[in-house]
Each structure stands twice: as structure tokens, then as C-alpha cells.
């Protein structure tokens, strides 16, 4: 009987210790947001900064090294922990100059466009159809054939889009 009570007590203590250990194993979201804001140079809600605070309900495993912040792509920055494999995207506020100046749409949905891809020493192109309206500098979806997967491309000028480097 004493052995059974001792086993239950030992098991309960082990479970409590495991629960306490798991409570400390989550990434500190406040600290993550502070580092992100200082890396971007703009606060939450400011132009160039995160549009909103990082969701405090996220339960990310504690990253053993410093999280990596990828360059902003498509209006968001990716925060990732390479060793554990988690990644979150944080939407960014647009700068005042981008939102204040609205460029004229030069490509309309359904327009035929020339899709260009290339590097420093080569360039290839194909015909595609725009699936969205777009102004120069905007990223839109285009398809080379009706059954092909859409590709995101940057509008260069009327009738011309380029796959970003």
C-alpha cells in the first residue's frame, strides 16, 4: 500500500514538473515583437512596421538561437526559427508615400501580357493573361495557359510583367 501511494506521489510530482517545464518552453512573444520592431525601425501601426501586434495566443516552442527575420516580401516579414522549423508571417503597414500616391492601373484583368523571367546574363519570356488589375510596381497573378498554376509577377508597364528576382 505504501509503495502504491509512493508511486502515485512520484507520478503526480513528475507530471507537475513536466507541466511547469512546458510552461517555460514557449517563445516570449513580447520579446519577439520588440526585436522585430527594432529590426524594422518602425513601431506597430507605423508606416513600415507591423500592422498589428503579434498574436499573444501563439504558443511557439522556445527557439534555442535568435529567430531570423527574412526581408519583407509581399507586404509581410517572415520570422522563423530554423532549428525548430517554425515560421510566422507578420503583415507590415505600407509607407505613407505608397498609400498617398495611387498609380494608374495599366493592366486589367484578362489583358494579354508578356511575362519575363531572367537573371543577369539571360532573359526568357512567354505570353500570359493577367488575373488581376495592376499598376506599375504592383504584384499580380498571371497564367500562361488556362490550366497552368498562377504565377505572381511585378507589373513593369502596360502589357509587361516580370517575375521578381
N, C-alpha and C positions, 0 to 999 in steps of 0.2 A: 504494500500500500504506500509506504514512504517512497519507494522507488518510482511509483506511478505519479505521485504528487511532484516529486523532484523533476521528472521528465516533463510534466505539464508546465511547471515553473520555468524550466530551461527553455522549452519551446516558446512559451509566451515572451520571455526575455529576448530570445533570438529574433522573433517576429517584430518586436518593438524596436530593436536595434536596426533591423533591416528597414523598417518604415522610416525611422529617423535618418538613416543613411540615404534613402531615396529622396527624402525631402530636401536634402542638401545637394543632390546630384543634378539640379536643374540650372540652366544658364540664367544669370541675373539679367532680366530684360531691361531694367533701368540703366544698368551699366552699359549694356549693348547699345541702347539708344543714345546714351551720352557720347560714346566713342563714335558712333555713326554721324551724329550731328557735328562733332568736331572735325571728322574726316571730310564731310561735305562743306563745312564752313557756313552753314545756314541752319537755323533752328526749325522746329516743327511748325509748319504752316507758312514759313517764309519762302520767297522765291528761291528755288534751287535746293530746298531742304525737303524733308519728308512731309507729305500732305497731312498725315495724322500720326499720333504716337503709335509705336509698335504694340500690337495687341498683348495685353498683360496676361491673357488666358493661355498663351503659348507655353507649352512645357517642353522645352528643348533640353536635351542632355548637355551637361556641362562640357564645353569644348576644352580639351587639355592644353591647346595653344590658343593664341589670339585669333578670333574669327577674321576671315578675309572679306574685304569689301570689293566687289567687282566694279568696273566702270559702269556708269549709268547707260542702260540700253532700253529703248522703247519706253522712256518715261519712268523707269524704276531702277533701283540699285539692288543687286543680289548680295545678301550677307550669307556666308557659308562657313561651315566647319569641315574642312577637307578630311580630317582623320575620322570623323564620325559619320560624315555623309549627309548632314542636314543642310538645308538651304532655304532661306526665305527671301521673298521679293518685297521691297519697301517702295511704294509709289512715291514719286517726287513731284513737288509743286513746280509748275512752269515758271520761268522767269517773267518779269513784268514786260520786258520788251517783246517776248514771243506772244504773250496773250494780248498785248495792246495793239500790235501790228498784225492785222489779219490779211495774209496774202491772198491774191485772187486764185481761184481754182482753175487750173489749166488742164486737168484730166478729169473726165467724168466717167462714172460707172458705165461699162460697156464699150468704152473707146478702145480702138486698137492702139497698142503701144509697142515700142521697141524695148526689149528687156536686155540690158547689157550686164555682163559679169566679166571680171578680169583682174589682172594684177598689174605689176609694174611693167612687164615685158609682153603681155598679151591681152587680148580682149575678144570675147565672143558675144554674139548677140542672137536673139531669136524674137519672133513675133509673139505677143501675148495680148490678153484682154484684161482691162482694168476691172476690178470688182468693187472699187470704191472711188469716190471723188478725192482729188488731192491737189494741193498747191505745191510749188517748189519747196523742197526740203522735207515734205511730209512723207510718211511711210504708208504705203497702201498695199493691198493684196492684189496680185495678178495671177492669171493662169495661162499657160501656153496652149493647153488643149482643154476641152470641157471636162474630161475625166482626170486630168492631172491634179495633183495636190497644189493648193495655192502657195505662192511664194511672196514674202514681204520684200518690197523694193522701195527705194527712195526716189521721189519724183525729182528729175533734173530740170526738165522744161516740158512744154506741151509735146506729147507723143513719145517721150523718152524717160525711162526709169532705169535705175541701176541697183544691182544687189550690193548692199553695203559691204565694205571690206571687213 
